Amino acid sequence: MKKVVKIIGIAVILAAISTPQISEGQSWGGGRKKATFWDNWSVNANGGLTSFYGDLSMYDTEIMEKLTKESGPAFGGVVTKYFNAKFGVSGQLLYGNLKGTNTTKISFKASFVEYNIQFRVNFVKLFSPYSLSKFGIEAYGGAGQFVFKSTKYDLSHSDPDTDVQNTGTPEFVYFAGMGASYKINDMFGVTFDVSMRQAQNDKLDDYVKNKNFDYYSYTNIGITYQIQSNNKKSYGRRPTNTRGRMPGWLPMRKRR
């Protein structure tokens, strides 16, 4: 799982560096206006489940049990700037919940807040630049930080024990993911994606056993809004300052 995260992340970065980034303003049709910094922004609101993988998880290979017994609700927001139809960079804020247990009656529950930066590649546009399909497939990878509060419950003894760990210092996290999207119209779209995150510690479940990094995934659906800049709104429209006369008619000259 650790290798999968690293391979996808490296692939995204290499694709962004090695492939020529042809701007939209250089496409066929010289009349098209060159994109500015304020063009090609989007906002995505999403919600789903975060799932834990670590010492206190039993259903890592069983999808339904993982989602129902070792997952918690999560939601987030993503702001993306697309350099062109192929590549973009995003910032994300994510809140999630995690839980898990093992065969010795030790369990935990945790909540966390994560913020990150990520690089995105649209494979449909990368391999078919002139495609008009409303569907998109993206890969992304990045890094960020998170803070968490974890409560461990030890019921393996006659006297139950509870321990709380509340981090005050942000921890680093690396991640990679894949997603699919469908464009409803020029302003709205729907998304579905899955990502795997590698926490740079073994303390999410407050149970240090093999000193391996803990992991958590985020599976979600979302709604995307494409921000329309002032340049896009005004470009291509006819002036509206005709003030009461029919479009295309010139005012008559006053006779002397």
GROMACS elastic network, one bead per residue, 0.5 to 0.9 nm:
[ bonds ]
;  ai    aj funct       b0    kb
    1     4     6  0.50822   500
    1     5     6  0.64596   500
    1     6     6  0.88205   500
    1   196     6  0.85160   500
    1   215     6  0.88476   500
    2     5     6  0.53933   500
    2     6     6  0.64813   500
    2     7     6  0.87569   500
    2   198     6  0.73396   500
    2   213     6  0.89699   500
    2   215     6  0.87322   500
    3     6     6  0.51741   500
    3     7     6  0.59964   500
    3     8     6  0.86157   500
    4     7     6  0.51816   500
    4     8     6  0.62072   500
    4     9     6  0.85163   500
    4   176     6  0.83927   500
    4   196     6  0.88901   500
    5     8     6  0.55271   500
    5     9     6  0.61961   500
    5    10     6  0.86557   500
    5   141     6  0.83300   500
    5   174     6  0.79834   500
    5   175     6  0.61009   500
    5   176     6  0.53758   500
    5   177     6  0.79059   500
    5   195     6  0.87683   500
    5   196     6  0.66669   500
    5   197     6  0.74717   500
    5   198     6  0.77528   500
    6     9     6  0.51333   500
    6    10     6  0.60368   500
    6    11     6  0.85000   500
    6   141     6  0.88003   500
    6   174     6  0.84821   500
    6   175     6  0.78942   500
    6   176     6  0.74961   500
    7    10     6  0.52252   500
    7    11     6  0.60940   500
    7    12     6  0.87168   500
    7   176     6  0.86447   500
    8    11     6  0.50793   500
    8    12     6  0.62945   500
    8    13     6  0.88032   500
    8   139     6  0.76533   500
    8   140     6  0.76683   500
    8   141     6  0.69842   500
    8   175     6  0.88178   500
    8   176     6  0.59400   500
    8   177     6  0.73593   500
    8   178     6  0.88687   500
    9    12     6  0.53039   500
    9    13     6  0.64450   500
    9    14     6  0.87620   500
    9   119     6  0.88221   500
    9   139     6  0.85149   500
    9   140     6  0.68202   500
    9   142     6  0.67938   500
    9   174     6  0.87001   500
    9   175     6  0.71668   500
    9   176     6  0.53930   500
    9   177     6  0.81674   500
   10    13     6  0.52032   500
   10    14     6  0.61061   500
   10    15     6  0.85383   500
   10   141     6  0.79100   500
   11    14     6  0.52150   500
   11    15     6  0.60713   500
   11    16     6  0.85865   500
   11   139     6  0.88249   500
   11   140     6  0.89993   500
   11   141     6  0.87604   500
   12    15     6  0.52744   500
   12    16     6  0.62701   500
   12    17     6  0.87867   500
   12   119     6  0.70174   500
   12   120     6  0.68349   500
   12   121     6  0.64214   500
   12   139     6  0.66353   500
   12   140     6  0.60743   500
   12   141     6  0.64473   500
   12   176     6  0.87973   500
   13    16     6  0.51838   500
   13    17     6  0.63045   500
   13    18     6  0.86881   500
   13   119     6  0.71433   500
   13   120     6  0.85661   500
   13   121     6  0.88406   500
   13   140     6  0.86556   500
   13   141     6  0.77766   500
   13   142     6  0.89651   500
   14    17     6  0.51329   500
   14    18     6  0.59103   500
   14    19     6  0.82673   500
   15    18     6  0.53870   500
   15    19     6  0.58054   500
   15   121     6  0.75308   500
   16    19     6  0.60131   500
   16    20     6  0.82879   500
   16    21     6  0.81834   500
   16    86     6  0.86780   500
   16    87     6  0.66958   500
   16    88     6  0.88601   500
   16   119     6  0.80215   500
   16   120     6  0.81278   500
   16   121     6  0.71029   500
   17    20     6  0.78682   500
   17    21     6  0.88283   500
   18    21     6  0.89857   500
   19   126     6  0.86262   500
   21    83     6  0.78813   500
   21    84     6  0.71579   500
   21    86     6  0.77992   500
   21    87     6  0.78513   500
   22    25     6  0.83851   500
   22    26     6  0.68950   500
   22    27     6  0.80560   500
   22    83     6  0.89684   500
   22    84     6  0.70593   500
   22    85     6  0.88393   500
   22    86     6  0.88847   500
   23    26     6  0.56083   500
   23    27     6  0.73726   500
   23    34     6  0.79884   500
   23    35     6  0.76678   500
   23    83     6  0.72730   500
   23    84     6  0.55778   500
   23    85     6  0.82536   500
   24    27     6  0.55858   500
   24    32     6  0.83937   500
   24    33     6  0.85335   500
   24    34     6  0.67623   500
   24    35     6  0.66354   500
   24    83     6  0.87441   500
   24    84     6  0.60808   500
   24    85     6  0.75852   500
   25    28     6  0.86107   500
   25    29     6  0.89898   500
   25    30     6  0.80784   500
   25    32     6  0.62214   500
   25    33     6  0.58920   500
   25    35     6  0.58970   500
   26    29     6  0.82706   500
   26    30     6  0.75955   500
   26    32     6  0.82528   500
   26    34     6  0.73906   500
   27    30     6  0.75216   500
   27    32     6  0.79207   500
   28    31     6  0.87269   500
   28    32     6  0.82541   500
   29    32     6  0.60722   500
   30    33     6  0.80072   500
   33   231     6  0.88039   500
   33   232     6  0.88038   500
   33   235     6  0.77852   500
   35    38     6  0.79557   500
   35    39     6  0.58911   500
   35    40     6  0.79481   500
   35    83     6  0.89574   500
   35    84     6  0.88377   500
   35   231     6  0.86765   500
   35   232     6  0.89578   500
   36    39     6  0.54247   500
   36    40     6  0.85120   500
   36   231     6  0.83615   500
   37    40     6  0.80151   500
   37    41     6  0.89195   500
   37    81     6  0.86643   500
   37    83     6  0.86595   500
   38    41     6  0.70149   500
   38    81     6  0.86810   500
   38   228     6  0.88248   500
   38   229     6  0.61865   500
   38   230     6  0.85149   500
   38   231     6  0.84368   500
   39    81     6  0.81307   500
   39    82     6  0.82315   500
   39    83     6  0.89196   500
   39   227     6  0.78420   500
   39   228     6  0.72537   500
   39   229     6  0.57400   500
   39   230     6  0.87022   500
   39   231     6  0.77875   500
   39   232     6  0.75949   500
   40    80     6  0.82705   500
   40    81     6  0.60013   500
   40    82     6  0.53660   500
   40    83     6  0.73548   500
   40    84     6  0.77352   500
   40    85     6  0.89406   500
   40   226     6  0.73430   500
   40   227     6  0.70692   500
   40   228     6  0.77893   500
   40   229     6  0.80917   500
   41    79     6  0.73840   500
   41    80     6  0.56577   500
   41    82     6  0.63203   500
   41   225     6  0.87630   500
   41   226     6  0.62117   500
   41   227     6  0.54413   500
   41   228     6  0.78313   500
   41   229     6  0.84450   500
   42    78     6  0.82033   500
   42    79     6  0.58887   500
   42    80     6  0.52821   500
   42    81     6  0.66984   500
   42    82     6  0.82322   500
   42   224     6  0.66666   500
   42   225     6  0.55612   500
   42   227     6  0.53274   500
   42   228     6  0.87734   500
   43    77     6  0.73169   500
   43    78     6  0.57911   500
   43    80     6  0.64721   500
   43   223     6  0.83361   500
   43   224     6  0.56135   500
   43   225     6  0.52791   500
   43   226     6  0.66116   500
   43   227     6  0.73652   500
   44    76     6  0.83854   500
   44    77     6  0.56335   500
   44    78     6  0.50141   500
   44    79     6  0.64502   500
   44    80     6  0.81979   500
   44   190     6  0.88730   500
   44   191     6  0.85779   500
   44   222     6  0.64134   500
   44   223     6  0.55481   500
   44   225     6  0.63315   500
   44   226     6  0.87698   500
   45    75     6  0.78038   500
   45    76     6  0.61238   500
   45    78     6  0.66050   500
   45   221     6  0.85977   500
   45   222     6  0.54231   500
   45   223     6  0.55760   500
   45   224     6  0.66417   500
   45   225     6  0.87049   500
   46    74     6  0.86152   500
   46    75     6  0.56677   500
   46    76     6  0.54379   500
   46    77     6  0.62006   500
   46    78     6  0.81991   500
   46   191     6  0.83101   500
   46   192     6  0.88042   500
   46   220     6  0.62506   500
   46   221     6  0.55286   500
   46   223     6  0.64705   500
   46   224     6  0.86607   500
   47    73     6  0.77045   500
   47    74     6  0.57228   500
   47    76     6  0.63172   500
   47    77     6  0.87634   500
   47   219     6  0.80916   500
   47   220     6  0.52111   500
   47   221     6  0.58591   500
   47   222     6  0.63814   500
   48    72     6  0.84147   500
   48    73     6  0.59553   500
   48    74     6  0.53278   500
   48    75     6  0.61889   500
   48    76     6  0.89560   500
   48    96     6  0.89702   500
   48   218     6  0.71239   500
   48   219     6  0.55688   500
   48   221     6  0.64148   500
   48   222     6  0.87247   500
   49    67     6  0.73872   500
   49    71     6  0.60562   500
   49    72     6  0.54098   500
   49    74     6  0.52186   500
   49    75     6  0.79419   500
   49    96     6  0.75057   500
   49    97     6  0.79484   500
   49    98     6  0.88540   500
   49   217     6  0.80349   500
   49   218     6  0.57988   500
   49   219     6  0.54300   500
   49   220     6  0.64856   500
   50    67     6  0.83327   500
   50    70     6  0.85889   500
   50    71     6  0.53990   500
   50    72     6  0.55201   500
   50    73     6  0.64283   500
   50    74     6  0.60401   500
   50    96     6  0.59995   500
   50    97     6  0.62768   500
   50    98     6  0.63183   500
   50   216     6  0.64939   500
   50   217     6  0.53284   500
   50   219     6  0.64894   500
   50   220     6  0.86791   500
   51    66     6  0.69192   500
   51    67     6  0.67597   500
   51    70     6  0.58262   500
   51    72     6  0.66536   500
   51    97     6  0.80001   500
   51    98     6  0.59824   500
   51    99     6  0.75565   500
   51   100     6  0.88119   500
   51   215     6  0.84268   500
   51   216     6  0.52917   500
   51   217     6  0.51510   500
   51   218     6  0.66613   500
   51   219     6  0.83287   500
   52    56     6  0.83320   500
   52    57     6  0.67732   500
   52    60     6  0.84009   500
   52    66     6  0.82535   500
   52    70     6  0.62018   500
   52    71     6  0.65259   500
   52    72     6  0.89570   500
   52    98     6  0.58178   500
   52    99     6  0.65278   500
   52   100     6  0.68204   500
   52   204     6  0.88892   500
   52   205     6  0.87863   500
   52   214     6  0.78098   500
   52   215     6  0.61161   500
   52   217     6  0.67351   500
   53    56     6  0.75465   500
   53    57     6  0.57301   500
   53    58     6  0.84625   500
   53    59     6  0.85660   500
   53    60     6  0.64835   500
   53    70     6  0.85807   500
   53   100     6  0.83568   500
   53   214     6  0.61673   500
   53   216     6  0.56587   500
   53   217     6  0.80727   500
   54    57     6  0.55563   500
   54    58     6  0.86815   500
   54    60     6  0.87512   500
   54   100     6  0.85550   500
   54   202     6  0.79363   500
   54   204     6  0.84576   500
   54   205     6  0.76375   500
   54   212     6  0.79828   500
   54   213     6  0.75469   500
   54   215     6  0.63077   500
   54   216     6  0.83858   500
   55    58     6  0.83941   500
   55   100     6  0.87360   500
   55   101     6  0.83610   500
   55   102     6  0.77312   500
   55   202     6  0.84872   500
   55   205     6  0.75388   500
   55   207     6  0.68928   500
   55   208     6  0.75145   500
   55   209     6  0.68256   500
   55   210     6  0.79060   500
   55   212     6  0.84827   500
   55   214     6  0.77838   500
   56    99     6  0.83089   500
   56   100     6  0.52249   500
   56   102     6  0.51810   500
   56   103     6  0.88597   500
   56   106     6  0.75083   500
   56   107     6  0.66004   500
   56   108     6  0.76033   500
   56   205     6  0.65954   500
   56   207     6  0.74027   500
   57    60     6  0.67305   500
   57    66     6  0.85801   500
   57    70     6  0.70449   500
   57    99     6  0.82160   500
   57   100     6  0.50358   500
   57   101     6  0.54813   500
   57   102     6  0.61143   500
   57   107     6  0.88162   500
   58    61     6  0.84645   500
   58    62     6  0.88160   500
   58    66     6  0.81718   500
   58    70     6  0.83169   500
   58   100     6  0.75452   500
   58   101     6  0.68131   500
   58   102     6  0.60886   500
   58   103     6  0.80923   500
   59    62     6  0.51265   500
   59    63     6  0.73944   500
   59    64     6  0.86686   500
   59    65     6  0.60731   500
   59    66     6  0.52227   500
   59    69     6  0.82484   500
   59    70     6  0.75563   500
   60    63     6  0.73368   500
   60    65     6  0.86037   500
   60    66     6  0.64063   500
   61    65     6  0.88852   500
   61    66     6  0.78621   500
   62    65     6  0.56457   500
   62    66     6  0.59551   500
   62    67     6  0.87154   500
   63    66     6  0.50502   500
   63    67     6  0.62250   500
   63    68     6  0.87099   500
   64    67     6  0.52080   500
   64    68     6  0.61933   500
   64    69     6  0.83431   500
   65    68     6  0.51634   500
   65    69     6  0.54968   500
   65    70     6  0.72369   500
   66    69     6  0.55352   500
   66    71     6  0.64407   500
   67    70     6  0.60155   500
   67    71     6  0.51849   500
   67    72     6  0.80091   500
   68    71     6  0.61844   500
   68    72     6  0.82973   500
   69    72     6  0.85367   500
   69    99     6  0.76936   500
   69   100     6  0.73086   500
   70    98     6  0.67859   500
   70    99     6  0.50797   500
   70   101     6  0.79508   500
   71    97     6  0.70816   500
   71    98     6  0.54717   500
   71    99     6  0.59752   500
   71   100     6  0.78513   500
   72    96     6  0.68228   500
   72    98     6  0.52263   500
   72    99     6  0.69000   500
   72   111     6  0.88259   500
   73    95     6  0.86661   500
   73    96     6  0.60857   500
   73    97     6  0.58337   500
   73    98     6  0.82213   500
   74    94     6  0.73707   500
   74    95     6  0.55621   500
   74    97     6  0.62720   500
   74   218     6  0.78596   500
   74   219     6  0.88641   500
   74   220     6  0.83480   500
   75    93     6  0.87061   500
   75    94     6  0.60380   500
   75    95     6  0.56308   500
   75    96     6  0.65780   500
   75   220     6  0.80679   500
   76    92     6  0.71113   500
   76    93     6  0.55089   500
   76    95     6  0.61266   500
   76    96     6  0.84817   500
   77    91     6  0.84055   500
   77    92     6  0.57172   500
   77    93     6  0.55073   500
   77    94     6  0.66764   500
   78    90     6  0.64867   500
   78    91     6  0.57070   500
   78    93     6  0.66976   500
   78    94     6  0.86956   500
   78   224     6  0.89771   500
   79    89     6  0.85106   500
   79    90     6  0.54833   500
   79    91     6  0.54323   500
   79    92     6  0.65691   500
   80    88     6  0.65814   500
   80    89     6  0.56842   500
   80    91     6  0.65960   500
   80    92     6  0.87529   500
   81    84     6  0.89355   500
   81    87     6  0.87615   500
   81    88     6  0.54864   500
   81    89     6  0.55237   500
   81    90     6  0.63503   500
   82    85     6  0.68110   500
   82    86     6  0.77164   500
   82    87     6  0.58627   500
   82    89     6  0.65201   500
   82    90     6  0.85594   500
   82   120     6  0.86716   500
   83    86     6  0.75859   500
   83    87     6  0.57359   500
   83    88     6  0.54574   500
   83    89     6  0.79653   500
   84    87     6  0.58232   500
   84    88     6  0.72160   500
   85    88     6  0.81602   500
   85   121     6  0.89293   500
   85   122     6  0.72811   500
   85   125     6  0.62176   500
   85   126     6  0.80778   500
   85   129     6  0.78902   500
   86   120     6  0.81504   500
   86   121     6  0.57074   500
   86   123     6  0.72358   500
   86   124     6  0.81334   500
   86   125     6  0.54429   500
   86   126     6  0.55178   500
   86   129     6  0.80528   500
   87   119     6  0.75564   500
   87   120     6  0.56554   500
   87   122     6  0.64177   500
   87   126     6  0.85531   500
   88   118     6  0.85507   500
   88   119     6  0.59948   500
   88   120     6  0.50560   500
   88   121     6  0.67280   500
   88   122     6  0.84789   500
   89   117     6  0.73301   500
   89   118     6  0.57312   500
   89   120     6  0.59277   500
   90   116     6  0.83139   500
   90   117     6  0.56821   500
   90   118     6  0.51498   500
   90   119     6  0.63529   500
   90   120     6  0.74880   500
   91   115     6  0.74388   500
   91   116     6  0.57654   500
   91   118     6  0.63753   500
   92   114     6  0.79600   500
   92   115     6  0.55711   500
   92   116     6  0.53589   500
   92   117     6  0.64069   500
   92   118     6  0.79310   500
   92   144     6  0.89915   500
   93   113     6  0.74587   500
   93   114     6  0.58116   500
   93   116     6  0.68109   500
   94   112     6  0.81921   500
   94   113     6  0.57464   500
   94   114     6  0.50320   500
   94   115     6  0.63006   500
   94   116     6  0.86246   500
   95   111     6  0.75417   500
   95   112     6  0.58383   500
   95   114     6  0.64037   500
   95   115     6  0.89838   500
   96   110     6  0.84762   500
   96   111     6  0.57301   500
   96   112     6  0.55364   500
   96   113     6  0.66682   500
   96   114     6  0.83960   500
   96   218     6  0.84943   500
   97   109     6  0.74751   500
   97   110     6  0.56832   500
   97   112     6  0.64759   500
   98   108     6  0.81613   500
   98   109     6  0.57382   500
   98   110     6  0.50458   500
   98   111     6  0.61796   500
   98   112     6  0.82940   500
   98   150     6  0.88192   500
   98   204     6  0.87836   500
   98   205     6  0.86703   500
   98   216     6  0.80721   500
   99   107     6  0.74355   500
   99   108     6  0.54970   500
   99   110     6  0.62379   500
   99   111     6  0.88548   500
   99   205     6  0.78918   500
  100   106     6  0.86049   500
  100   107     6  0.55776   500
  100   108     6  0.56452   500
  100   109     6  0.68886   500
  100   205     6  0.77390   500
  101   104     6  0.82620   500
  101   105     6  0.68519   500
  101   106     6  0.56074   500
  101   108     6  0.64836   500
  102   105     6  0.59936   500
  102   106     6  0.58155   500
  102   107     6  0.65972   500
  103   106     6  0.73973   500
  104   107     6  0.88186   500
  104   154     6  0.85067   500
  104   155     6  0.80182   500
  104   156     6  0.59874   500
  105   153     6  0.82131   500
  105   154     6  0.64187   500
  105   155     6  0.53465   500
  105   156     6  0.52816   500
  105   157     6  0.89979   500
  106   152     6  0.72614   500
  106   153     6  0.57156   500
  106   155     6  0.60215   500
  106   156     6  0.66665   500
  107   151     6  0.85428   500
  107   152     6  0.58053   500
  107   153     6  0.52134   500
  107   154     6  0.66374   500
  107   155     6  0.82846   500
  107   205     6  0.80417   500
  108   150     6  0.68964   500
  108   151     6  0.54570   500
  108   153     6  0.58101   500
  108   154     6  0.86514   500
  108   205     6  0.58987   500
  108   206     6  0.77074   500
  108   207     6  0.89111   500
  109   149     6  0.84806   500
  109   150     6  0.58178   500
  109   151     6  0.54260   500
  109   152     6  0.66879   500
  109   153     6  0.85378   500
  109   205     6  0.73858   500
  110   148     6  0.68150   500
  110   149     6  0.54698   500
  110   151     6  0.62122   500
  110   152     6  0.86440   500
  110   204     6  0.72977   500
  110   205     6  0.73109   500
  111   147     6  0.85908   500
  111   148     6  0.55890   500
  111   149     6  0.55372   500
  111   150     6  0.66848   500
  112   146     6  0.66269   500
  112   147     6  0.55502   500
  112   149     6  0.64510   500
  112   150     6  0.86358   500
  113   145     6  0.85058   500
  113   146     6  0.54312   500
  113   147     6  0.55804   500
  113   148     6  0.65130   500
  114   144     6  0.70296   500
  114   145     6  0.57227   500
  114   147     6  0.66997   500
  114   148     6  0.87177   500
  114   170     6  0.89148   500
  114   173     6  0.85923   500
  115   143     6  0.86729   500
  115   144     6  0.55792   500
  115   145     6  0.57271   500
  115   146     6  0.64090   500
  116   142     6  0.70972   500
  116   143     6  0.56088   500
  116   145     6  0.63773   500
  116   146     6  0.85628   500
  116   173     6  0.84762   500
  116   174     6  0.89143   500
  117   141     6  0.84605   500
  117   142     6  0.57238   500
  117   143     6  0.59418   500
  117   144     6  0.62295   500
  118   140     6  0.64216   500
  118   141     6  0.53397   500
  118   143     6  0.66767   500
  118   144     6  0.85633   500
  118   175     6  0.87774   500
  118   176     6  0.87165   500
  119   139     6  0.84517   500
  119   140     6  0.54757   500
  119   141     6  0.57081   500
  119   142     6  0.62304   500
  120   138     6  0.66126   500
  120   139     6  0.58168   500
  120   141     6  0.69527   500
  120   142     6  0.89961   500
  121   125     6  0.86772   500
  121   126     6  0.75973   500
  121   137     6  0.84138   500
  121   138     6  0.54134   500
  121   139     6  0.54215   500
  121   140     6  0.63357   500
  122   125     6  0.56792   500
  122   126     6  0.60695   500
  122   127     6  0.88499   500
  122   136     6  0.66756   500
  122   137     6  0.57783   500
  122   139     6  0.67787   500
  122   140     6  0.89240   500
  123   127     6  0.60710   500
  123   128     6  0.80439   500
  123   136     6  0.74099   500
  123   137     6  0.56879   500
  123   138     6  0.58117   500
  123   139     6  0.75528   500
  124   127     6  0.56876   500
  124   128     6  0.56925   500
  124   129     6  0.73871   500
  124   131     6  0.74714   500
  124   133     6  0.84538   500
  124   135     6  0.80484   500
  124   136     6  0.58559   500
  124   137     6  0.60663   500
  124   138     6  0.79174   500
  125   130     6  0.71397   500
  125   131     6  0.67055   500
  125   136     6  0.79944   500
  125   137     6  0.88742   500
  126   129     6  0.58415   500
  128   131     6  0.54725   500
  129   132     6  0.88728   500
  131   134     6  0.88318   500
  132   135     6  0.87855   500
  133   136     6  0.76135   500
  133   182     6  0.89195   500
  133   183     6  0.87214   500
  134   181     6  0.80373   500
  134   182     6  0.55317   500
  134   184     6  0.75575   500
  134   185     6  0.87076   500
  135   180     6  0.72690   500
  135   181     6  0.56306   500
  135   183     6  0.64939   500
  136   179     6  0.82021   500
  136   180     6  0.55817   500
  136   182     6  0.63801   500
  136   183     6  0.81800   500
  137   178     6  0.74659   500
  137   179     6  0.57915   500
  137   181     6  0.64913   500
  138   177     6  0.84256   500
  138   178     6  0.57326   500
  138   179     6  0.51793   500
  138   180     6  0.63055   500
  138   181     6  0.81598   500
  138   193     6  0.88133   500
  139   176     6  0.75866   500
  139   177     6  0.58040   500
  139   179     6  0.63968   500
  140   175     6  0.84655   500
  140   176     6  0.56689   500
  140   177     6  0.54161   500
  140   178     6  0.63887   500
  140   179     6  0.83045   500
  140   195     6  0.86494   500
  141   174     6  0.78241   500
  141   175     6  0.56347   500
  141   177     6  0.63231   500
  141   178     6  0.89063   500
  141   195     6  0.87504   500
  142   173     6  0.87330   500
  142   174     6  0.60512   500
  142   175     6  0.56981   500
  142   176     6  0.65700   500
  143   172     6  0.73927   500
  143   173     6  0.57524   500
  143   175     6  0.62459   500
  143   176     6  0.88479   500
  144   171     6  0.83945   500
  144   172     6  0.58447   500
  144   173     6  0.53501   500
  144   174     6  0.65304   500
  144   175     6  0.84919   500
  145   170     6  0.56881   500
  145   171     6  0.52585   500
  145   173     6  0.55861   500
  145   174     6  0.85462   500
  145   199     6  0.89540   500
  146   169     6  0.86195   500
  146   170     6  0.52141   500
  146   171     6  0.53344   500
  146   172     6  0.65051   500
  146   173     6  0.70715   500
  146   199     6  0.87100   500
  147   166     6  0.81966   500
  147   167     6  0.59727   500
  147   168     6  0.68971   500
  147   169     6  0.68142   500
  147   171     6  0.63166   500
  148   165     6  0.82264   500
  148   166     6  0.62303   500
  148   167     6  0.57759   500
  148   168     6  0.82321   500
  148   170     6  0.83396   500
  148   171     6  0.87852   500
  148   204     6  0.74917   500
  149   164     6  0.73666   500
  149   165     6  0.57551   500
  149   167     6  0.62893   500
  149   204     6  0.81420   500
  150   163     6  0.83050   500
  150   164     6  0.57591   500
  150   165     6  0.51290   500
  150   166     6  0.63175   500
  150   167     6  0.86090   500
  150   203     6  0.85082   500
  150   204     6  0.64787   500
  150   205     6  0.63687   500
  150   206     6  0.66105   500
  151   162     6  0.70020   500
  151   163     6  0.57040   500
  151   165     6  0.63300   500
  151   166     6  0.85276   500
  151   205     6  0.76577   500
  151   206     6  0.73705   500
  152   161     6  0.81476   500
  152   162     6  0.56416   500
  152   163     6  0.51622   500
  152   164     6  0.63579   500
  152   165     6  0.83169   500
  152   205     6  0.69015   500
  152   206     6  0.63294   500
  152   207     6  0.79529   500
  153   160     6  0.73348   500
  153   161     6  0.59956   500
  153   163     6  0.67520   500
  154   157     6  0.72606   500
  154   159     6  0.87782   500
  154   160     6  0.56888   500
  154   161     6  0.50144   500
  154   162     6  0.62841   500
  154   163     6  0.83824   500
  155   158     6  0.72988   500
  155   159     6  0.74282   500
  155   161     6  0.67322   500
  155   162     6  0.88257   500
  156   159     6  0.83064   500
  156   160     6  0.72479   500
  156   161     6  0.87917   500
  157   160     6  0.59925   500
  157   161     6  0.80633   500
  163   206     6  0.80767   500
  164   206     6  0.80021   500
  165   203     6  0.85642   500
  165   204     6  0.87292   500
  165   206     6  0.68477   500
  167   170     6  0.72338   500
  167   171     6  0.84904   500
  171   199     6  0.74724   500
  171   200     6  0.67756   500
  171   201     6  0.77750   500
  172   198     6  0.87005   500
  172   199     6  0.64110   500
  172   200     6  0.56441   500
  172   201     6  0.83975   500
  173   197     6  0.65362   500
  173   198     6  0.55573   500
  173   200     6  0.58085   500
  173   201     6  0.89220   500
  174   196     6  0.85490   500
  174   197     6  0.57029   500
  174   198     6  0.52862   500
  174   199     6  0.67881   500
  174   200     6  0.79185   500
  175   195     6  0.68343   500
  175   196     6  0.55724   500
  175   198     6  0.60588   500
  175   199     6  0.87542   500
  175   217     6  0.89703   500
  176   194     6  0.87353   500
  176   195     6  0.55523   500
  176   196     6  0.57856   500
  176   197     6  0.68210   500
  177   193     6  0.71453   500
  177   194     6  0.56052   500
  177   196     6  0.62278   500
  177   197     6  0.87044   500
  178   192     6  0.87323   500
  178   193     6  0.56475   500
  178   194     6  0.57542   500
  178   195     6  0.64205   500
  179   191     6  0.70772   500
  179   192     6  0.55608   500
  179   194     6  0.63547   500
  179   195     6  0.84035   500
  180   190     6  0.85709   500
  180   191     6  0.57549   500
  180   192     6  0.53385   500
  180   193     6  0.61572   500
  181   189     6  0.69207   500
  181   190     6  0.56490   500
  181   192     6  0.63791   500
  181   193     6  0.84960   500
  182   188     6  0.89434   500
  182   189     6  0.55255   500
  182   190     6  0.53979   500
  182   191     6  0.65144   500
  183   186     6  0.73608   500
  183   187     6  0.82648   500
  183   188     6  0.64034   500
  183   190     6  0.66593   500
  183   191     6  0.88494   500
  183   224     6  0.87878   500
  184   187     6  0.76948   500
  184   188     6  0.55974   500
  184   190     6  0.73741   500
  185   188     6  0.55803   500
  185   189     6  0.69176   500
  186   189     6  0.83123   500
  186   225     6  0.88967   500
  186   226     6  0.71916   500
  187   224     6  0.80016   500
  187   225     6  0.55392   500
  187   227     6  0.72102   500
  187   228     6  0.77638   500
  188   223     6  0.71156   500
  188   224     6  0.55350   500
  188   226     6  0.62546   500
  189   222     6  0.84549   500
  189   223     6  0.58153   500
  189   225     6  0.67257   500
  189   226     6  0.82240   500
  190   221     6  0.73881   500
  190   222     6  0.57081   500
  190   224     6  0.59869   500
  191   220     6  0.81823   500
  191   221     6  0.54845   500
  191   223     6  0.61969   500
  191   224     6  0.72616   500
  192   219     6  0.77781   500
  192   220     6  0.58217   500
  192   222     6  0.64511   500
  193   218     6  0.81117   500
  193   219     6  0.60405   500
  193   220     6  0.57914   500
  193   221     6  0.67004   500
  193   222     6  0.86866   500
  194   217     6  0.71676   500
  194   218     6  0.57156   500
  194   220     6  0.66389   500
  195   216     6  0.86179   500
  195   217     6  0.55445   500
  195   218     6  0.53706   500
  195   219     6  0.66960   500
  196   215     6  0.71350   500
  196   216     6  0.60385   500
  196   218     6  0.66120   500
  196   219     6  0.89655   500
  197   214     6  0.86163   500
  197   215     6  0.55151   500
  197   216     6  0.52502   500
  197   217     6  0.57670   500
  197   218     6  0.80267   500
  198   201     6  0.85633   500
  198   213     6  0.67621   500
  198   214     6  0.62616   500
  198   216     6  0.67507   500
  198   217     6  0.87479   500
  199   202     6  0.75695   500
  199   203     6  0.89036   500
  199   204     6  0.81270   500
  199   213     6  0.60049   500
  199   214     6  0.54449   500
  199   215     6  0.57575   500
  199   216     6  0.77454   500
  200   213     6  0.58443   500
  200   214     6  0.73569   500
  200   215     6  0.88834   500
  201   204     6  0.74169   500
  201   211     6  0.80201   500
  201   212     6  0.74317   500
  201   213     6  0.50605   500
  201   214     6  0.63364   500
  202   205     6  0.75236   500
  202   206     6  0.76013   500
  202   207     6  0.73736   500
  202   208     6  0.59094   500
  202   209     6  0.82962   500
  202   210     6  0.84618   500
  202   211     6  0.59298   500
  202   212     6  0.58107   500
  202   214     6  0.51910   500
  202   215     6  0.89146   500
  203   207     6  0.62384   500
  203   208     6  0.64152   500
  203   213     6  0.82896   500
  203   214     6  0.73652   500
  204   207     6  0.77003   500
  204   214     6  0.66369   500
  204   215     6  0.86899   500
  205   208     6  0.80186   500
  205   214     6  0.81942   500
  208   211     6  0.59430   500
  208   212     6  0.81737   500
  209   212     6  0.78587   500
  210   213     6  0.89220   500
  228   231     6  0.81956   500
  228   232     6  0.62764   500
  228   233     6  0.66549   500
  229   232     6  0.53515   500
  229   233     6  0.63636   500
  229   234     6  0.88268   500
  230   233     6  0.50546   500
  230   234     6  0.61653   500
  230   235     6  0.83609   500
  231   234     6  0.54287   500
  231   235     6  0.58073   500
  232   235     6  0.52544   500
  232   236     6  0.82708   500
  233   236     6  0.82264   500
  233   237     6  0.80005   500
  234   237     6  0.57992   500
  234   238     6  0.85803   500
  235   238     6  0.87429   500
  237   240     6  0.85608   500
  239   242     6  0.75970   500
  240   243     6  0.77649   500
  240   247     6  0.86793   500
  241   244     6  0.87707   500
  242   245     6  0.58054   500
  242   246     6  0.74246   500
  242   247     6  0.68814   500
  242   248     6  0.89917   500
  243   246     6  0.86668   500
  245   248     6  0.85838   500
  245   249     6  0.69121   500
  245   250     6  0.81462   500
  245   251     6  0.78558   500
  246   249     6  0.57156   500
  246   250     6  0.85342   500
  247   250     6  0.84561   500
  249   252     6  0.88681   500
  252   255     6  0.88838   500
